[in-house]
């Protein structure tokens, strides 16, 4: 008895688990359908078959647009992530247009991330519905949003191509350093994609669809298997072949640790190991060189509070007496105006020090550089036409440098104007050129160049290195970009992120060639085995389904044939002619002779049912009379004579 109860309990648990699994699966399908079609109840379809076919065709035609929206949004998101080194410059350009400082770069990053996530979600939901065998029905609101995603991404892609074309150069550089890792990750992704590809190739019977799905997949897979034969990455090298770490030049000091172009910022750069200090120099209306980056004083000073009408006035149209009274650090401690989104919180002492910063003169920077034995490099902005030092600003700046008594070799002279005059007045200055031909640099006796990193990597880096030209790149803030410069044997970089780059002791993403070849071959073999196994599994499962279907159909056909045979046997039994002897009406006590149609042993319980089965279908109707007009009278007589002996006599 206990065993029976246990078995009953086990059966009940199994039945309950099956019911729970079924309910969970129904909820799962309901959620997917609700998100995809905005219908939170699975209703039976009441439309006609033609309407269903048209709807399915429309959905299949729209699905490629969803794939296009996903691809464009992912590419745009990838480009924007890889160009994070330029976020500050982008925010500054937008500030010049809107006159409002905000992290516009992060806003666009969030927008592109939302678009990519939205389209990816729709793709995954559509794939799951197809996997479960449901027809796709994307809601009209999702279709509108999908087309809107395509429009937004196309708009920003056009802007990138037209106004920020160098962003694509940054993306290409990122592929140089990430190429080995992208290659290994792509093989893993192809293994995951082989499951749905194998599913569609096995289930679709149209050859055109199979070619459209399978051919690109196998071509991409083949390219990934052999791409290391032609891949090049500067960070694929042995550790003993790695060059020295590039030097760090503080761009406007250390602008993440103190207000840019202030003495606090330059002191922080010195504390964090910068070997040189970079700045931007303007000349005041009375001829005093001072440090400022923007064309006006609105963003980095409090001129809006002191003289609002002069906020948009050009920087070098003010006298130094007025400029020296402006506060140049209070904006830095305000959360709305902080220049970098990844700034670390300042200590209370640093916050108080930043609030009291003033606009420094060039002479103040030279004094700090002389004291700390640091190099100085600066951009010199020419005054406007109506400025009194319009034609003599070079002479004025050289005079200030020489009067500071700084060692001349600590000056990296960058301006191109009146370079011959500078060589005569200060022969100890180190002349720094731009991205000019090597012949011009050799003729002017220039052995140092200061160039944009995007332009140099695509314009003769190897030639400049072979000519023993010292190279400085600007502006390098991201560790991956600094690693690329390090692996490429660049001598120095100008950076805003000096406090982070100084902590790097080896380049990121450095990989030895032997290890990469080992991982390449291992992943190729493992992925090939997995892909073959996945395709074989789908083929085997489909063949098993076909066998089951054939067995079921043959069994169904056999049952239908046997049913027809039984029906025909019944019909033959009813149409068997009776002997004349059995047609004679017998007396009440005379036993009736068995007829030819009713052979076999008699059964008490089966006889009445036999009578019912025999007589009920033979009730005379109009249709039956029309079908057998000649046999009806004789048949009735025979039936009557046959049935009467089977009825027991009441007497």
C-alpha positions as CSV (number, residue, x, y, z in Angstrom):
1,X,0.0,0.0,0.0
2,X,2.8,2.4,0.8
3,X,4.5,1.6,-2.5
4,X,1.3,2.4,-4.3
5,X,1.1,5.7,-2.5
6,X,4.7,6.5,-3.3
7,X,4.1,5.7,-7.0
8,X,1.0,7.9,-6.9
9,X,3.0,10.7,-5.2
10,X,5.8,10.4,-7.8
11,X,3.4,10.4,-10.7
12,X,1.7,13.5,-9.2
13,X,5.0,15.3,-8.9
14,X,6.0,14.4,-12.4
15,X,2.7,15.6,-13.7
16,X,2.9,18.8,-11.7
17,X,6.4,19.5,-13.0
18,X,5.2,19.0,-16.6
19,X,2.3,21.4,-16.0
20,X,4.7,23.9,-14.5
21,X,7.1,23.6,-17.4
22,X,4.2,24.1,-19.8
23,X,3.0,27.1,-18.0
24,X,6.5,28.6,-17.9
25,X,6.9,28.0,-21.6
26,X,3.5,29.7,-22.3
27,X,4.5,32.7,-20.2
28,X,7.9,32.8,-22.0
29,X,6.1,32.9,-25.4
30,X,3.6,35.5,-24.1
31,X,6.4,37.8,-23.0
32,X,8.3,37.5,-26.2
33,X,5.2,38.1,-28.3
34,X,4.2,41.0,-26.1
35,X,7.6,42.7,-26.5
36,X,7.8,42.1,-30.3
37,X,4.1,42.5,-31.4
38,X,2.8,44.5,-28.3
39,X,0.1,41.8,-27.9
40,X,0.2,40.3,-24.4
41,X,-2.3,37.5,-25.2
42,X,-1.9,34.7,-27.7
43,X,-5.1,34.7,-29.6
44,X,-6.2,32.3,-32.4
45,X,-5.8,33.9,-35.8
46,X,-9.1,34.7,-37.4
47,X,-7.8,36.1,-40.7
48,X,-8.0,34.2,-43.9
49,X,-5.1,32.1,-45.2
50,X,-4.4,34.6,-48.0
51,X,-4.2,37.4,-45.4
52,X,-1.8,35.4,-43.3
53,X,0.4,34.7,-46.3
54,X,0.5,38.4,-47.2
55,X,1.2,39.4,-43.6
56,X,4.0,36.9,-43.4
57,X,5.4,38.1,-46.7
58,X,5.4,41.7,-45.5
59,X,7.1,40.8,-42.3
60,X,9.8,38.9,-44.1
61,X,10.3,41.9,-46.4
62,X,10.6,44.2,-43.4
63,X,13.0,42.0,-41.4
64,X,16.0,43.1,-43.6
65,X,15.4,46.7,-42.6
66,X,15.6,45.7,-39.0
67,X,18.9,44.0,-39.7
68,X,20.2,47.1,-41.5
69,X,19.2,49.3,-38.6
70,X,21.0,47.0,-36.2
71,X,24.2,47.0,-38.3
72,X,24.3,50.8,-38.8
73,X,23.7,51.5,-35.1
74,X,26.4,49.0,-34.0
75,X,28.9,50.5,-36.5
76,X,28.1,54.1,-35.3
77,X,28.3,53.0,-31.6
78,X,31.7,51.3,-32.3
79,X,33.1,54.4,-34.0
80,X,32.0,56.6,-31.2
81,X,33.4,54.4,-28.5
82,X,36.8,54.1,-30.2
83,X,37.0,57.8,-30.7
84,X,36.6,58.5,-26.9
85,X,40.1,60.1,-27.1
86,X,38.4,63.1,-28.9
87,X,35.5,63.6,-26.5
88,X,36.9,66.8,-25.0
89,X,37.7,68.3,-28.4
90,X,34.2,67.5,-29.6
91,X,32.6,69.1,-26.6
92,X,34.7,72.2,-27.1
93,X,33.7,72.5,-30.7
94,X,30.0,72.2,-29.8
95,X,30.5,74.8,-27.1
96,X,31.8,77.2,-29.6
97,X,28.6,76.7,-31.6
98,X,26.1,76.6,-28.8
99,X,27.9,78.7,-26.2
100,X,26.9,76.2,-23.7
101,X,29.2,73.7,-22.1
102,X,27.9,70.1,-21.7
103,X,29.1,66.6,-22.2
104,X,27.6,66.3,-25.7
105,X,29.9,63.4,-26.5
106,X,28.4,61.3,-23.7
107,X,24.9,62.3,-24.7
108,X,25.6,60.9,-28.2
109,X,27.2,57.8,-26.8
110,X,24.1,57.1,-24.7
111,X,21.9,57.7,-27.8
112,X,23.9,55.4,-30.0
113,X,23.9,52.7,-27.3
114,X,20.1,52.9,-26.9
115,X,19.6,52.6,-30.6
116,X,21.9,49.6,-30.9
117,X,20.4,47.9,-27.8
118,X,16.8,48.5,-29.1
119,X,17.5,47.0,-32.6
120,X,19.4,44.1,-31.0
121,X,16.5,43.3,-28.7
122,X,14.1,43.2,-31.7
123,X,16.4,40.9,-33.6
124,X,16.7,38.5,-30.7
125,X,13.0,38.5,-30.1
126,X,12.3,37.8,-33.8
127,X,14.8,35.0,-33.8
128,X,13.2,33.4,-30.7
129,X,9.8,33.6,-32.2
130,X,11.0,31.9,-35.4
131,X,12.7,29.3,-33.3
132,X,9.5,28.5,-31.5
133,X,7.6,28.3,-34.8
134,X,5.6,31.5,-34.6
135,X,4.9,33.9,-37.4
136,X,6.6,37.3,-37.2
137,X,4.3,40.2,-36.6
138,X,6.2,43.3,-35.7
139,X,4.0,46.1,-34.3
140,X,3.6,49.2,-36.4
141,X,5.2,51.4,-33.7
142,X,8.3,49.2,-33.8
143,X,8.4,49.6,-37.5
144,X,8.3,53.3,-37.3
145,X,11.0,53.4,-34.6
146,X,13.2,51.1,-36.8
147,X,12.9,53.4,-39.7
148,X,13.7,56.3,-37.4
149,X,16.8,54.5,-36.2
150,X,18.0,54.1,-39.8
151,X,17.3,57.8,-40.4
152,X,19.2,59.0,-37.2
153,X,22.2,56.8,-37.8
154,X,22.4,57.8,-41.5
155,X,22.3,61.5,-40.5
156,X,25.1,61.1,-38.0
157,X,27.1,58.9,-40.4
158,X,26.8,61.7,-43.0
159,X,28.0,64.3,-40.5
160,X,31.0,62.1,-39.6
161,X,32.0,61.6,-43.2
162,X,31.6,65.4,-43.9
163,X,32.9,67.2,-40.9
164,X,34.8,64.7,-38.7
165,X,36.4,62.4,-41.3
166,X,39.4,61.9,-39.0
167,X,37.1,59.8,-36.7
168,X,37.4,57.0,-39.2
169,X,41.2,57.3,-39.0
170,X,40.9,56.8,-35.3
171,X,38.8,53.7,-35.8
172,X,41.4,52.3,-38.2
173,X,44.1,52.8,-35.6
174,X,42.1,51.0,-33.0
175,X,41.7,48.1,-35.4
176,X,45.5,48.0,-35.6
177,X,46.0,47.4,-31.9
178,X,42.8,45.4,-31.4
179,X,43.1,43.2,-34.5
180,X,44.4,40.0,-32.8
181,X,41.7,40.2,-30.1
182,X,39.0,41.0,-32.6
183,X,40.1,38.1,-34.8
184,X,40.0,35.6,-31.9
185,X,36.6,37.0,-30.7
186,X,35.1,36.9,-34.2
187,X,35.8,33.1,-34.5
188,X,33.9,32.6,-31.2
189,X,31.0,34.7,-32.5
190,X,30.9,32.7,-35.8
191,X,30.7,29.4,-33.8
192,X,27.6,30.9,-32.0
193,X,26.1,32.0,-35.3
194,X,26.6,28.6,-36.8
195,X,23.6,27.3,-34.8
196,X,20.9,29.5,-36.4
197,X,22.7,29.3,-39.8
198,X,22.6,25.5,-39.7
199,X,19.0,25.6,-38.5
200,X,17.9,27.7,-41.5
201,X,20.1,25.8,-44.0
202,X,18.5,22.5,-43.0
203,X,14.9,23.6,-42.7
204,X,14.7,25.9,-45.7
205,X,14.0,24.1,-49.0
206,X,14.6,27.1,-51.3
207,X,18.1,26.9,-52.8
208,X,18.3,30.7,-53.3
209,X,17.7,31.2,-49.5
210,X,20.2,28.6,-48.6
211,X,22.9,30.2,-50.9
212,X,22.1,33.7,-49.5
213,X,22.5,32.5,-45.9
214,X,25.2,29.9,-46.2
215,X,27.6,31.5,-48.8
216,X,28.4,34.7,-46.8
217,X,28.7,32.7,-43.6
218,X,31.3,30.3,-45.0
219,X,33.2,33.0,-46.8
220,X,33.5,35.1,-43.6
221,X,34.5,32.0,-41.7
222,X,37.2,31.1,-44.2
223,X,38.6,34.6,-44.1
224,X,38.8,34.5,-40.3
225,X,40.6,31.2,-40.5
226,X,43.3,32.6,-42.8
227,X,43.4,36.3,-41.9
228,X,46.4,36.0,-39.5
229,X,48.6,35.3,-42.6
230,X,48.2,38.9,-43.6
231,X,47.5,40.6,-40.3
232,X,49.8,43.3,-38.8
233,X,49.7,44.8,-35.4
234,X,52.5,46.9,-33.8
235,X,51.8,45.3,-30.4
236,X,52.5,41.8,-31.8
237,X,56.2,41.7,-30.8
238,X,58.5,40.2,-28.3
239,X,59.0,42.0,-25.0
240,X,62.7,42.4,-25.4
241,X,62.1,44.2,-28.8
242,X,59.8,46.8,-27.1
243,X,61.1,50.4,-27.3
244,X,61.3,52.8,-24.3
245,X,58.2,54.3,-22.9
246,X,57.2,57.6,-24.6
247,X,57.7,60.8,-22.6
248,X,54.7,62.7,-21.3
249,X,54.0,66.4,-22.2
250,X,51.4,68.0,-20.0
251,X,48.7,69.5,-22.3
252,X,47.9,72.8,-20.6
253,X,49.4,71.2,-17.5
254,X,47.3,68.5,-16.0
255,X,43.8,69.7,-16.8
256,X,42.1,66.8,-15.0
257,X,43.8,67.8,-11.7
258,X,43.7,71.6,-11.9
259,X,42.2,74.4,-14.0
260,X,43.9,74.3,-17.4
261,X,46.7,76.8,-18.2
262,X,47.0,77.8,-14.5
263,X,50.0,77.4,-12.3
264,X,48.2,74.8,-10.3
265,X,47.7,72.7,-13.4
266,X,51.4,72.9,-14.4
267,X,52.5,72.0,-10.9
268,X,50.3,68.9,-10.9
269,X,51.8,67.9,-14.3
270,X,55.3,68.2,-12.8
271,X,54.3,66.1,-9.8
272,X,53.0,63.4,-12.1
273,X,56.2,63.0,-14.1
274,X,55.7,65.1,-17.2
275,X,59.0,66.0,-18.8
276,X,57.6,69.0,-20.7
277,X,54.8,71.5,-20.3
278,X,52.5,72.6,-23.2
279,X,50.5,75.8,-23.3
280,X,48.8,78.4,-25.6
281,X,50.1,81.9,-25.5
282,X,48.3,85.2,-26.3
283,X,49.6,88.7,-26.2
284,X,47.7,91.3,-24.2
285,X,46.9,94.7,-25.7
286,X,49.9,96.2,-23.9
287,X,52.3,93.4,-25.0
288,X,52.3,91.0,-22.1
289,X,52.4,87.3,-23.1
290,X,49.9,85.2,-21.0
291,X,48.5,81.7,-21.1
292,X,45.0,81.1,-22.4
293,X,43.5,78.5,-24.9
294,X,40.1,79.9,-25.9
295,X,39.5,82.8,-28.2
296,X,37.5,84.5,-25.5
297,X,37.4,84.5,-21.7
298,X,33.9,83.2,-21.2
299,X,34.5,79.5,-20.4
300,X,37.5,79.6,-18.1
301,X,37.2,82.9,-16.3
302,X,34.5,84.9,-14.4
303,X,34.3,87.7,-16.9
304,X,30.6,87.0,-17.3
305,X,30.1,88.2,-13.7
306,X,32.5,91.2,-13.9
307,X,31.9,92.5,-17.5
308,X,29.1,90.5,-19.2
309,X,29.1,92.7,-22.3
310,X,32.8,91.8,-22.9
311,X,32.3,88.0,-22.6
312,X,32.6,87.4,-26.3
313,X,35.5,89.8,-26.9
314,X,38.7,88.4,-28.3
315,X,41.2,87.4,-25.6
316,X,44.1,89.6,-26.6
317,X,42.2,92.8,-26.8
318,X,42.3,93.3,-23.0
319,X,45.0,95.0,-20.9
320,X,47.1,92.9,-18.6
321,X,46.0,94.9,-15.5
322,X,42.4,93.8,-16.2
323,X,43.3,90.2,-17.1
324,X,45.3,89.7,-13.9
325,X,42.2,90.5,-11.8
326,X,40.0,87.7,-13.3
327,X,39.5,84.4,-11.5
328,X,40.6,81.4,-13.7
329,X,39.8,78.5,-11.4
330,X,36.3,78.9,-9.9
331,X,34.7,77.3,-13.0
332,X,36.7,74.2,-12.5
333,X,35.1,73.1,-9.2
334,X,31.6,73.5,-10.6
335,X,30.1,70.2,-11.6
336,X,28.3,71.6,-14.6
337,X,31.5,73.1,-16.1
338,X,34.0,70.4,-15.3
339,X,36.0,69.8,-18.6
340,X,36.3,66.0,-18.4
341,X,33.7,63.4,-17.4
342,X,36.3,61.0,-16.0
343,X,37.9,63.4,-13.6
344,X,38.6,62.1,-10.1
345,X,37.1,64.1,-7.2
346,X,39.4,66.8,-5.8
347,X,40.4,67.0,-2.2
348,X,39.2,69.9,-0.2
349,X,42.7,71.5,-0.3
350,X,42.8,71.2,-4.1
351,X,39.3,72.6,-4.4
352,X,40.3,75.6,-2.4
353,X,43.5,76.1,-4.3
354,X,41.7,75.9,-7.6
355,X,39.1,78.5,-6.6
356,X,41.9,81.1,-6.2
357,X,43.8,80.6,-9.5
358,X,44.5,83.5,-11.7
359,X,45.6,83.8,-15.4
360,X,49.4,83.3,-15.4
361,X,51.9,85.1,-17.6
362,X,54.4,83.2,-19.8
363,X,57.1,84.4,-17.5
364,X,55.5,82.4,-14.6
365,X,55.6,79.2,-16.6
366,X,59.2,79.8,-17.7
367,X,60.2,80.3,-14.0
368,X,58.6,77.0,-13.0
369,X,60.2,75.2,-16.0
370,X,63.6,76.6,-15.1
371,X,63.2,75.5,-11.5
372,X,62.0,72.0,-12.3
373,X,64.2,71.5,-15.4
374,X,61.3,70.9,-17.6
375,X,60.9,71.6,-21.3
376,X,58.3,74.2,-22.6
377,X,56.4,74.0,-25.8
378,X,53.6,76.4,-26.8
379,X,51.3,77.5,-29.6
380,X,51.6,81.2,-30.3
381,X,48.4,82.9,-31.4
382,X,48.8,86.0,-33.6
383,X,47.0,89.2,-32.6
384,X,44.2,90.7,-34.7
385,X,44.8,93.4,-37.3
386,X,44.1,96.3,-35.0
387,X,46.4,95.0,-32.3
388,X,49.5,97.3,-31.6
389,X,51.8,94.2,-31.6
390,X,50.3,92.7,-34.7
391,X,53.7,92.7,-36.6
392,X,56.1,92.4,-33.7
393,X,54.5,89.7,-31.4
394,X,57.3,87.2,-32.3
395,X,60.0,89.6,-31.2
396,X,58.0,90.4,-28.0
397,X,57.7,86.8,-27.0
398,X,61.4,86.0,-27.8
399,X,62.4,88.9,-25.7
400,X,60.3,87.7,-22.7
401,X,61.8,84.3,-22.9
402,X,65.4,85.5,-23.1
403,X,64.7,87.9,-20.1
404,X,63.5,85.0,-18.0
405,X,67.1,83.5,-18.1
406,X,65.8,80.0,-18.8
407,X,68.2,77.7,-20.5
408,X,67.6,77.9,-24.2
409,X,67.6,74.2,-24.9
410,X,64.5,73.8,-22.7
411,X,62.5,75.7,-25.2
412,X,60.7,73.8,-28.0
413,X,60.0,76.5,-30.6
414,X,56.9,75.5,-32.5
415,X,55.6,78.7,-34.4
416,X,56.5,78.8,-38.0
417,X,56.5,82.6,-38.3
418,X,59.9,84.3,-38.6
419,X,61.8,81.1,-37.8
420,X,65.1,82.6,-39.2
421,X,64.8,85.5,-36.8
422,X,64.4,83.2,-33.9
423,X,67.4,81.1,-34.9
424,X,69.5,84.3,-35.0
425,X,68.3,85.7,-31.6
426,X,68.1,82.4,-29.8
427,X,70.2,79.7,-31.5
428,X,69.8,77.4,-28.5
429,X,66.0,76.9,-29.0
430,X,65.1,73.5,-30.3
431,X,63.2,74.0,-33.5
432,X,60.1,71.9,-33.8
433,X,58.3,71.4,-37.2
434,X,55.0,70.1,-38.3
435,X,54.1,67.3,-40.7
436,X,56.2,68.5,-43.6
437,X,58.3,66.6,-46.1
438,X,61.6,65.2,-44.8
439,X,63.6,67.2,-47.3
440,X,62.1,70.5,-45.9
441,X,63.0,69.5,-42.4
442,X,66.5,68.6,-43.3
443,X,67.0,71.9,-45.2
444,X,65.8,73.9,-42.1
445,X,67.8,71.7,-39.7
446,X,64.7,70.6,-37.8
447,X,64.9,67.2,-36.1
448,X,61.7,67.3,-34.0
449,X,58.1,67.2,-35.3
450,X,54.9,67.8,-33.4
451,X,52.0,66.1,-35.3
452,X,48.5,64.9,-34.9
453,X,48.6,61.2,-34.2
454,X,45.9,60.4,-36.8
455,X,47.8,62.0,-39.6
456,X,51.2,60.6,-38.8
457,X,50.2,56.9,-38.7
458,X,48.8,57.2,-42.2
459,X,51.5,59.5,-43.7
460,X,55.0,58.0,-43.6
461,X,55.7,57.1,-40.0
462,X,58.3,54.6,-41.2
463,X,60.1,57.3,-43.3
464,X,60.3,59.8,-40.4
465,X,61.7,57.1,-38.1
466,X,64.3,56.1,-40.6
467,X,65.4,59.7,-40.9
468,X,66.0,59.8,-37.1
469,X,63.3,62.4,-36.6
470,X,62.1,62.8,-33.0
471,X,58.3,62.5,-33.0
472,X,55.8,63.9,-30.6
473,X,52.1,63.0,-31.0
474,X,49.1,65.0,-29.7
475,X,46.6,64.6,-28.1
476,X,46.8,61.1,-26.6
477,X,44.6,60.4,-23.7
478,X,43.4,56.8,-23.9
479,X,45.6,53.9,-22.7
480,X,45.1,51.9,-25.9
481,X,46.3,54.8,-28.1
482,X,49.3,55.4,-25.8
483,X,50.0,51.6,-26.1
484,X,50.0,52.0,-29.9
485,X,52.4,54.9,-29.7
486,X,54.7,52.9,-27.3
487,X,54.7,49.8,-29.6
488,X,55.4,52.0,-32.6
489,X,58.5,53.5,-30.8
490,X,57.1,57.1,-30.6
491,X,59.4,59.3,-28.5
492,X,56.8,61.4,-26.6
493,X,53.0,62.3,-26.5
494,X,51.1,65.3,-25.4
495,X,48.3,64.3,-23.1
496,X,45.5,65.6,-20.8
497,X,45.7,62.3,-18.8
498,X,49.2,62.4,-17.5
499,X,48.2,61.0,-14.1
500,X,46.9,57.8,-15.7
501,X,49.5,57.2,-18.4
502,X,52.4,57.5,-16.0
503,X,51.1,54.4,-14.2
504,X,51.5,52.2,-17.3
505,X,54.6,50.1,-17.1
506,X,53.9,47.9,-20.2
507,X,51.7,48.6,-23.2
508,X,48.2,47.3,-23.0
509,X,47.3,44.5,-25.5
510,X,50.9,43.4,-26.0
511,X,51.1,39.9,-27.3
512,X,54.0,37.8,-28.5
513,X,53.7,36.3,-32.0
514,X,54.2,32.7,-30.8
515,X,51.3,33.0,-28.3
516,X,49.1,34.5,-31.0
517,X,49.9,31.7,-33.5
518,X,49.1,29.1,-30.9
519,X,45.8,30.7,-30.0
520,X,44.9,31.1,-33.7
521,X,45.5,27.4,-34.5
522,X,43.8,26.2,-31.4
523,X,40.7,28.3,-32.0
524,X,40.6,27.3,-35.7
525,X,40.6,23.6,-34.8
526,X,38.1,23.8,-32.0
527,X,35.7,26.1,-33.8
528,X,35.9,23.8,-36.9
529,X,34.9,20.8,-34.8
530,X,32.1,22.7,-33.1
531,X,30.7,24.0,-36.4
532,X,30.8,20.5,-38.0
533,X,29.1,19.0,-34.9
534,X,26.4,21.7,-34.9
535,X,25.6,21.2,-38.6
536,X,25.6,17.4,-38.2
537,X,23.2,17.7,-35.2
538,X,20.7,19.8,-37.1
539,X,20.9,17.4,-40.0
540,X,20.5,14.4,-37.8
541,X,17.5,15.9,-35.9
542,X,15.8,16.8,-39.2
543,X,16.3,13.3,-40.6
544,X,14.9,11.8,-37.4
545,X,11.8,14.0,-37.7
546,X,11.3,12.9,-41.3
547,X,11.5,9.2,-40.2
548,X,9.0,9.8,-37.5
549,X,6.7,11.6,-39.9
550,X,7.0,8.7,-42.4
551,X,6.3,6.1,-39.7
552,X,3.3,8.1,-38.5
553,X,1.9,8.6,-42.0
554,X,2.3,4.9,-42.9
555,X,0.6,3.9,-39.6
556,X,-2.2,6.4,-40.3
557,X,-2.6,5.0,-43.9
558,X,-2.8,1.4,-42.6
559,X,-5.5,2.4,-40.1
560,X,-7.5,4.1,-42.8
561,X,-7.2,1.1,-45.1
562,X,-8.3,-1.4,-42.3
563,X,-11.2,0.9,-41.5
564,X,-12.3,0.9,-45.1
565,X,-12.0,-2.9,-45.2
566,X,-14.2,-3.3,-42.1
567,X,-16.8,-1.0,-43.6
568,X,-16.7,-3.0,-46.9
569,X,-17.1,-6.3,-44.9
570,X,-20.2,-4.9,-43.2
571,X,-21.6,-3.9,-46.5
572,X,-21.0,-7.4,-48.0
573,X,-22.6,-9.0,-44.9
574,X,-25.7,-7.0,-45.4
575,X,-26.0,-7.8,-49.1
576,X,-25.5,-11.6,-48.9
577,X,-28.6,-13.4,-50.5
578,X,-30.6,-15.7,-48.2
579,X,-31.7,-19.2,-48.9
580,X,-35.4,-19.9,-49.7
581,X,-35.7,-22.2,-46.8
582,X,-34.9,-19.4,-44.4
583,X,-37.5,-17.2,-45.9
584,X,-40.4,-19.5,-44.7
585,X,-42.1,-18.0,-41.7
586,X,-41.6,-20.5,-38.8
587,X,-44.1,-21.3,-36.1
588,X,-43.7,-20.0,-32.6
589,X,-42.3,-23.3,-31.3
590,X,-40.4,-24.4,-34.4
591,X,-36.6,-23.5,-34.2
592,X,-35.5,-21.4,-37.2
593,X,-32.7,-22.7,-39.3
594,X,-29.6,-20.5,-39.4
595,X,-29.2,-18.4,-42.4
596,X,-26.0,-18.1,-44.5
597,X,-25.4,-14.5,-43.4
598,X,-25.6,-15.3,-39.7
599,X,-23.1,-18.2,-39.2
600,X,-21.3,-19.0,-36.1
601,X,-22.3,-19.6,-32.5
602,X,-25.2,-17.6,-31.1
603,X,-24.6,-15.2,-28.2
604,X,-27.4,-14.0,-26.0
605,X,-26.1,-10.5,-25.5
606,X,-24.8,-10.0,-29.0
607,X,-28.0,-10.9,-30.9
608,X,-30.1,-7.9,-30.1
609,X,-27.2,-5.6,-31.0
610,X,-26.7,-7.4,-34.2
611,X,-30.4,-7.0,-35.0
612,X,-30.1,-3.3,-34.3
613,X,-27.0,-2.9,-36.4
614,X,-28.6,-4.9,-39.2
615,X,-32.0,-3.2,-39.2
616,X,-31.2,0.4,-38.3
617,X,-29.2,1.4,-41.4
618,X,-31.8,-0.3,-43.6
619,X,-34.7,1.9,-42.7
620,X,-36.4,2.9,-45.9
621,X,-35.6,6.5,-47.0
622,X,-36.1,8.4,-50.1
623,X,-32.4,8.4,-51.0
624,X,-32.0,4.7,-50.3
625,X,-35.1,3.9,-52.4
626,X,-33.8,5.9,-55.3
627,X,-30.4,4.1,-55.2
628,X,-31.9,0.6,-55.0
629,X,-35.4,0.7,-56.5
630,X,-35.5,-2.9,-57.8
631,X,-34.1,-4.7,-54.7
632,X,-36.1,-2.9,-52.0
633,X,-39.2,-5.1,-51.8
634,X,-37.4,-8.4,-51.9
635,X,-34.8,-7.1,-49.3
636,X,-37.6,-6.1,-46.9
637,X,-39.1,-9.6,-47.1
638,X,-35.8,-11.3,-46.6
639,X,-35.0,-9.0,-43.7
640,X,-38.3,-9.7,-42.0
641,X,-37.9,-13.4,-42.4
642,X,-34.3,-13.2,-41.0
643,X,-35.1,-11.1,-38.0
644,X,-38.2,-12.7,-36.7
645,X,-36.7,-16.0,-35.5
646,X,-34.2,-14.1,-33.5
647,X,-36.9,-12.4,-31.4
648,X,-38.0,-14.5,-28.4
649,X,-41.6,-15.7,-28.3
650,X,-43.7,-14.0,-25.7
651,X,-45.6,-17.2,-25.1
